[in-house]
Amino acid sequence: MNDQSDRDPLASTLRSWSHTPAPAPDFRDQVWSRIRSASSAAPSPFASILRFPSALPLAASLALLLSIAAGTGTAFALNRTVSTDRMAAAYVRTIDPVQLTASGAHSAHAHAHHP
């Protein structure tokens, strides 16, 4: 395989080739002006998303996922609160004599025991 690469003119040219680009005369000034302009303007999170348009679907998916999670958590919390309130009200009705009389449960028991 070495013999073949030695006979190939492209391989020998690539091995001996070197390129040294000439530095831009105002490179340093341009770098410092970009640093100054970047530090003076604080980018918002939305600007960084817009700078990378390929990240928009990911950002939208994350926003949707967070919205679904927040909505589901709120629904579960509300459902638990309502359920707890209903259970507490049902328990109070079973032990409160005033509510037993008002619901008719006490009078039904009284008639059942006394013929």
Secondary structure by P-SEA (a helix, b strand, c coil): caaaaaacaaaaaaaabbbbcccccaaaaaaaaaaaaaaaccccaaaaaaacccaaaaaaaaaaaaaaaaaaaaaaaaaaaaaaaaaaaaaaaaccaaaaaaaaaaaaaaaaacc
